[in-house]
Amino acid sequence: MKPTTTSDPTLLLALRADLASHAGCLVTAVGLDTLEATILGSCNEAMETAAQLRVRAWEAAQRTRGLNVRVELA
């Protein structure tokens, strides 16, 4: 998965924790508002799609809490 940037850097650690909680995903902060996720395993394409969907689900969950956050997947 390519670098992921959030519009609200204060939520970066929450996004990192959410992604890292799933098996097969190693997540590293590479900037104040950017994460880089490495998909581990042999089914990289399917796992990358799943990770992207997790990012979108996390983003939607934040919006339901009233936080207007946007996540860009590079």
C-alpha positions as CSV (number, residue, x, y, z in Angstrom):
1,M,0.0,0.0,0.0
2,K,1.4,3.4,-0.9
3,P,1.7,6.3,1.6
4,T,-1.5,7.3,3.2
5,T,-2.1,11.0,4.2
6,T,-4.7,12.3,6.6
7,S,-6.2,15.8,6.5
8,D,-6.1,15.8,10.3
9,P,-2.7,14.9,11.7
10,T,-4.1,14.6,15.2
11,L,-5.9,11.4,14.0
12,L,-2.8,9.8,12.5
13,L,-2.0,7.6,15.5
14,A,-5.6,6.3,15.6
15,L,-5.5,5.4,11.9
16,R,-2.1,3.8,12.4
17,A,-3.4,1.7,15.3
18,D,-6.4,0.6,13.3
19,L,-4.4,-0.5,10.4
20,A,-1.7,-2.2,12.5
21,S,-4.3,-4.1,14.4
22,H,-5.0,-6.3,11.4
23,A,-2.7,-9.2,10.7
24,G,-0.4,-8.8,7.7
25,C,-0.1,-5.0,7.8
26,L,3.0,-3.2,9.1
27,V,2.4,0.5,9.5
28,T,5.0,3.2,9.9
29,A,4.6,7.0,10.4
30,V,6.8,8.7,7.7
31,G,5.7,12.3,8.3
32,L,3.5,14.4,10.5
33,D,0.4,13.5,8.5
34,T,1.6,10.4,6.5
35,L,1.7,6.7,7.1
36,E,3.2,4.0,5.0
37,A,1.7,0.5,5.2
38,T,3.5,-2.6,4.1
39,I,1.4,-5.6,3.3
40,L,3.0,-8.8,4.4
41,G,2.2,-12.2,2.9
42,S,1.8,-13.9,-0.5
43,C,-1.6,-12.4,-1.4
44,N,-0.5,-8.8,-1.6
45,E,-3.0,-7.6,-4.1
46,A,-6.0,-8.9,-2.2
47,M,-4.6,-7.8,1.1
48,E,-3.8,-4.3,-0.2
49,T,-7.4,-4.0,-1.4
50,A,-8.6,-5.1,2.1
51,A,-6.3,-2.5,3.7
52,Q,-7.7,0.2,1.5
53,L,-11.2,-0.7,2.4
54,R,-10.2,-0.6,6.1
55,V,-8.9,2.9,5.6
56,R,-12.2,3.9,4.0
57,A,-14.2,2.3,6.8
58,W,-12.1,4.1,9.4
59,E,-12.6,7.4,7.6
60,A,-16.4,6.8,7.6
61,A,-16.4,5.9,11.3
62,Q,-14.6,9.2,12.1
63,R,-17.2,11.1,10.1
64,T,-20.0,9.5,12.0
65,R,-18.3,10.8,15.2
66,G,-18.5,14.3,13.7
67,L,-14.8,14.5,12.7
68,N,-14.4,15.7,9.1
69,V,-11.3,13.8,8.1
70,R,-10.2,12.9,4.6
71,V,-7.6,10.2,3.9
72,E,-5.7,10.3,0.7
73,L,-4.3,7.0,-0.7
74,A,-1.3,7.6,-3.0
